[in-house]
């Protein structure tokens, strides 16, 4: 997949009959995937190019930082998932106050038509853009008729009666409802990061852990989780703890994972944790032996979770 930063490069290498969708695509959930599937199908039909137009950073980080949501995925993750959906090109515009101030007519004329050369446009049922969100679906349909591109509106996607949206998924993740969040995403919710030195308590307790620092903005609710761990092309199972280690009165949230049947050195390596199921809240135990006993119970419970899924 080709990633184009900004619009200048489009003039040097125009796209062939672009079929375009617009959005932030945070989390690349089932709603986004449904749109991408339609875009790819239409591009194949007209022998064109499937294009996702997105923004970096998230508009609210520029316009209203205090109201900006914690993102479900890093930019790297988002690009990987858009590519996995079969898209050929991502045009990533730098979002600035100046970009935000343009009116929808100028965006269509200068960007969609002038820079990209859109032939067909696919958007979600509630999509709107531009100053005061005046670039809504009726506007796009009218603009399409004037400029000669088709406008296709994709209806809401529901899972267990819930309309899939990034906002809903964020709330589920913050509540620790990773199973349902994963259903709405279409794959396990994950965080990724680099393994760093920790307090070395895990090995002393008999359960060595990998501690990670992560660029992800939205960890699940503090607690203990069954996870799969992806590192250097290998996949392992484990039990993860997100929290402040209250038994030891630590400060700050840490991300730790005990990987089953694994004893390699992971320091400095990049890994991804997929959250499979929440096991329990984080507790403060009265003694270290009590904590060790609970960890043993957590490990057995998580192994049983994976056994049930086999």
N, C-alpha and C positions, 0 to 999 in steps of 0.2 A: 504494500500500500504506500502511496506517495503522500507525504505531508507537505503542504505548501504554506509557508509562513507569510501572511500578508497577501496583498493583491497584485503587487508589481510583477511577480514572476508569471502570473497568468497571461499577461500581455506578451511575454517572450515565448510562451509555449501554450497556446490556446487549447482548451479541452474539446474533445470531439463529442458533440451532441450531449451536453451534461444533463443528467437527471439528478436533481438536487433535493436535499432535505436540510432544514435549518434547526439548530437547537444547541443547548448546552450539553445534552446527553450525559448528565452526571449519573454514574452507575451503570450506564448502558443496560437498562433493565428490559423486561419483556415488551413494554410499550415501544421503546426505542428499537428493539430488535425486529418488531413487527413492521415498523416503518422502513428500516433498512432492507428487509426482505422484499418489500414492494418496490423500493428504489432499484435494487439490484435486478429484479425481474423485468422492470420497465427498461432499464439500460440494456439488458440482453435483447429485449424485444426490438429496440430501435438501433441496435449496434452502437450504443452510446457509452457514456462514462458515468458510473455511479459516484456521486459527490456528497460528502457531508460538510456543511459549512457550520463552523462553531467558533467560539470566542475564548480567549485567554487573556487575562484572568476572568473568573466568573463576574458578570456585570455588577452584582451587588457588592463585590469587593471594591469596586471603583466608586459606585454611586452611593452606597449606604453601607459602609463596612460594619457598622453595629448590627445590621440586620442580615448580614451575609451568612448563608447556611454553611455548616461544616460539610465539606464535600465527601461523597461516598467513595470516590476513587481519586488516585493521583492522575496527572496528565498522562504519564506513561501507561498506566492501567487502562485509561479510557481509550487511548490510541490502539492498544493491543486488542481490546474488545471490539472496537469498530472494525478493525481489520479482520477479526475472527468472524464478523457478521457478513463478510464478503465485499465490503466497500473498497473501491479502487483508489479514491482520492479523498483526503481531508484538507479543506481550506481553513486555516486557523487565523482568524483576524485578531489583531491586538485590540482589546477593548479599552477605550479611553473615553473621557468625558466628551471629546469632540465627536467620536464615533457615535456615542449615545445620543448626541444632540441632533443628528441628522433626521429629517423627517422620512416617513416610510416611502414616499414617492421617490425621493432621492436614492434611497437604498435599493429599491427595485431597479430604477433606471441606471444608476452608476455601478452597482455591485452585481446584482443578479443578472441583469441583461448586459450591461456594458463590459464588466470585467469577466464574468463567468460565462455568459452566453446561454443561460438556462433554456432548456427545451421543455422540461416537465419539472414541477415542484411538488414535493410531498411534505405535508405537515400534519402534526397531531391535531385532534379535535379542538383543543383549547389554546392553540398557538397564537401568540401575538407578539409584536416587536416594535421597536422604534419609540420615538418620543411619545410619552403618555400611552404607550401600547396601542397606538392607533392603527398599526399594521396588522389588523385582525384578518380573519378568513374572508369576510365579505370584501374587504379592500383587496386582498390578494386575488380573489376571483376576478374582480373588475380590472385589476392591473394586468392579469394574465390575458384577458380578452383584448386589451389594448396593445400589449407588447408581443402577443403571439406565443405564450407558453401555457401549458396545461397545469391546472391546480388540482391536486388530489388530496382529500382530507381523510385521514385514517381515524376511525372511531376508537373509543377507549378500550383498553384491554383489561379484563377482570380475572382475578384469581381468588377463588373461594368467595366470590361476591364483592371483592375489594377492587376498586379501580387502581391500577398500577401507576404509581407516580414516585418521583424521587423524594418528594416531601413525606409521603407515607412510609417509604422505606427507611428514611432517616429516623423517623419516630420509632419504628419497630426496632431498629438497631440500638437506639438509645435506651429502649425498654428491655433490651436483652432478648428480644423475640427473634433470634437469628434464624430459626427454622422457617418462620413465615416470611421474614425478609428475603431469605434465599429463594423461596418460591416465587416471589414477585420479581426478583432479579433474573431468575432463570439459571442460577448457579450459586454455589455457596458464597456468602459474604466473606470478604477477606481483608487482611491488612498485610503489608509487606515491609521489610526493612532489613537492616544490617545487624548482625550479631555483635554485641559489645560485652566487655567484662561486667559482671555483676558483683554481688556480695559473696559469691561462692558458697552460699548457705545450702543450696540444693544438693550439692555433692556431699556435704557434711551430713545432711539429713537422709542420704541414701537415694535421692531423686534429683540428679543433676539437671539443670535447666539451661536453656539458651535464652539470654536476655537480648531483646532487640530494641533498637531505636527506629522509629518509623516516621515517614513523611505523611502518612495517612492522618486526616483531620478528625475522623469519626470512629473511635474504637467502640466496640459494644459496651453495654453497661458493665461496670466492675463486677467480677465474679470468676467462676471456674467454668471452662468450656471443653467439650470434646472437639478436637481439631485434627485436620490433616495438614501436614507440613511438606511444602515443596521446596527442595533445595538442590541445585545443580542437576536438574533433570530427574531427581529421585523423589519418591513420595513416601512419607512415613505417617504414622498415627501418633497422637499424643494428647496430653492434657495441658491446657494453658490457663494461666492465672493473669487476670488484668486487675490491678489494684495497688493499694498502698502497703501491703504486707502489715496489717495492723498488729499482728502478734509481736513484730519487731519494731513497731512504732516508726516505720520508715516515712519519709516525706516524699511527696510526688508519686505519680502513677507509674508503675513499671509493667512491662510486657514480658512475661516469662512463659516458656513452654518446655515441658518434660517430654522428650521424644522416646517412644518405646523402642527397646532393643537397638539403641544407638549410642555409640561412645566416641565418635570422631570429634576432632577439634573444629568448631564452627566459627571461631572468632574472625570477624572481618568478612564473613560470607553473607550473601544476600538470600533471604528466604521469604516465603509467603505462607501465612497461616489461613486456612479455610475454616470458618467456624461452622461446625456441624450441629451442635446442640449445647444449650446452657445446662450446667449441672447443678450449680448452687450459687448463693451469694458468698461474698468474702466475709469471713468471721475473724474475730480476735479470740484466740485460744488462751486458756489459762496457763498452759505450759507447752514447751517444745514437744514432749512426748505426745500430748494431745493432738498437736498439729501433725506430727508424723503419722499417727493413726488415721487421721482424717485424709491425709494425702493417699495413704494406702487404699482407703475406701473409694476415693475419687478415681484412682487408677483402675480399680476393679470395675467401677461403674462405667467408666468410659470404654473399657475393653468390652463390656457387655453391650454397650450401645453399638459399637462397631460390629460385634458378633451378630446382633439382631438385624443389621443392615446387609450382612453378607448373603 
